[in-house]
Amino acid sequence: MKIKFLGGADEIGSLGMYVSYNKTNLLFEYGITPSKPPKFPLDSPKPDAVFLTHAHLDHSGMLPYLTLKYNMPVYGTPLTLELTDLLLRDSVKVMNLEGYNSPFAIEDVENLKKLYINLPYRKKIAVNDLEISTYNAGHIPGSVIYKVKDERTFLFTGDLNTNETRLVNGCDYPEADVVFIESTYAGKEHPPRNMTESRFLEKIEEILDRKGKVLIPAFAVSRTQELIMVMEKLGMEYWVDGMSNTVNQIFAKYGSYLRDAQEFKGARKYARKVRNKSDRKKALDSGIVVTTGGMLEGGPVLYYLEQIKNDPKSGILITGFQVENTNGRMLLDTGFVDINGVKEKINAEVVTFDFSAHAGNSDLLKFIEKTKADTVVLFHGENREALMTQIEDKNVILPKPGIEFKI
């Protein structure tokens, strides 16, 4: 088996893993890094098939580029594929609006959609002589671990979470000889989820008590929906702005991929939709707004930032990882954001909360042990060595971008 990481080997983003197994060539993921400017993976040779673990753009964002050169089936759960189509269309629009020419057009997204093949959880297919099956990855609804079987078996985790959240159950633990595993939080642990939820709700109430506004920038896919379920405990209305409203409808359509579809439906009764620009003032007046984008890069969040930037009573609750060279990272590092080309000082309170959908260090070790693998390949992380030193009695490989290796 020959493997080459086209991106995402020693960094978080632009993931792509090309595998040659006898005469079969497979591509797992093909994403971008949504930085300024966006970063892209290396070009991919033609695969016999592409396997997508979930819809987030760092895993899916360059798939339409392949359709400029190749026709090949693209497998994913039906929920993943519908979300991917939504995110890719938005990605083309955003890149062009920001002045970065998208490497593909809407027509390529349309062509990609024709190649989609649904592959639900715990199903098996054959690609030439290889048997490929799917398991729950626990990261977001519809996310999968792929198991590939020939003389030996290997797992490709994509992004992984071992713990149950409000939205999804924790991952499955399939056994294999080789495991390719993400290492985003190598060397780091997450606080207990119930503690994070309590801090989050208490901060919202604190800001409201001092007559401030609560702005919650959140990723449209999965993070917003989890927050909706957490915020049900507030028992009060709030507003949701941006693409998240469409994602809410898609999640409701695929309730079997949620931990509790009825609970999600019940929690949504407190979430009011921002349908137009005139609703935004009403939303802010209400006190609580959940809005895209999660990294403060554009869209409705900039309107709300402009309105509360000089109000120390108001608060901005950051609930997701902020990539380098994004507005969100600038805010955390400097206290400034770029609003319509002007650097603005933010005087509102800024608080971060760890709602990560990735396994922490000890959870990654637990997963590796349960797979009973003899070989472990660590990717999609900037601190892989911290995890490597804790893995005992296994062959551990740290791939380098663009360098082929064999197993």
C-alpha positions, 0 to 999 in steps of 0.5 A, a space after each residue: 500500500 502506497 500513501 501520499 498526503 496531498 495536504 493535511 499531514 502536519 497541519 489542520 486543513 486542506 486534507 487529502 490522502 491518496 492511497 494506491 492499493 495494488 491496482 486500486 487508487 482511492 482518495 480520502 477527502 480533498 479540502 481547503 484551508 479557509 484562511 486569507 488567502 485560502 490554501 489548497 492541497 496538491 493536485 491529485 492523480 485520478 482516483 478510482 473513487 473518492 471517500 468523504 468523511 464529512 462536509 466541512 470545507 477543510 475535508 471537502 472544499 476542493 472536490 469540485 476541482 477534480 471534476 475539471 479533470 476526472 469523473 469518479 464516484 464520490 461516496 459519503 452519507 446522504 446527509 454529508 453529501 447534501 451538506 457538502 453541496 450547500 457548503 461548496 456553493 457558498 464557498 464559491 460565492 465567498 471566495 469570489 466576494 473576497 477577491 480570491 478567484 475560486 479554483 472552480 465554478 458553480 458549474 463544477 459543483 453541479 458536475 460533482 453532485 452528479 457523481 455523488 453516491 450515498 453510503 449510509 452507516 454500517 454499509 459495505 461496498 466493493 471497489 475492485 478487490 477492496 471491501 469498504 465499510 462505514 462506521 460512525 465517527 462521532 464528529 458531526 451528524 453523518 460523519 464516518 470512519 472508513 474501513 478498507 479490507 484486503 489482506 490487511 485492513 486499515 481505518 481512515 478516521 477523518 475527524 473523530 470524537 469518542 464522546 457523546 454530545 447533545 447532537 451525536 453519539 460518540 464514535 464506533 471502534 472498528 478493529 484494523 491492522 493500520 489506523 490513519 487517525 487525525 491528531 488535531 488535539 494531540 497533547 491537549 485535553 478538553 474540559 468536561 462538556 457539562 462544565 463548558 455548557 454551564 459556563 456558556 449558559 451562565 455567561 449568556 445570563 450574566 451579559 443579559 443581566 447587565 443589559 448587554 447583547 450576546 453575539 454568538 458566532 458559530 459554524 453553520 454545520 453542527 456547532 449552531 445545532 449543538 448550541 441550539 440544543 444547549 440553549 434550550 435550557 435558557 427557556 427564552 427566544 433568540 435569533 439565528 442568522 445565516 446559513 445555519 437555518 438551512 442546515 437546521 432543516 437538513 438535519 431535521 430531514 436526516 434525523 436518524 443521524 442525530 442522537 435524538 431527533 425529537 430533542 433537536 426538534 423541541 429545542 428549535 422552538 426557541 430559535 427565530 429565523 432572521 429572514 431579511 436585513 430588517 430582522 437583524 435589528 429585531 434580533 439584536 434588540 432581543 438580546 441573543 443572536 447566533 450567526 454565521 460565520 464562525 470565524 468572523 470572516 464575513 456575512 451577517 456577523 460583521 453587521 452585529 460586530 459593528 453594532 456592539 463593538 463599542 459596548 463593554 456590556 455586550 459579549 462575543 462568545 467564541 465557540 469554535 477553533 479560529 484558523 490563523 489569518 482569520 478575523 476570529 484569530 485576530 480578535 483573540 490575539 489583538 482585540 481588533 477585527 477587520 470590518 469592511 476593510 477597516 480595523 476596528 477595536 472591539 470593546 465588547 467582552 470576548 469569551 471562548 468556550 471549548 465546544 470542540 467536536 474532536 477527540 482530546 489526547 486521551 480519547 485518541 489514545 483510547 481509540 488507537 488501543 481499541 482498534 488493536 492496530 499494529 501501525 498508526 499514522 498520525 495526520 491533520 495535526 500540528 503537534 503530532 509528536 506529543 501523541 506519538 511519544 505516548 503510543 507504545 508497542 506500535 509502529 507510528 508514522 508521521 507523514 510529510 506533505 507530498 512525500 509518498 510512503 509505503 505500509 
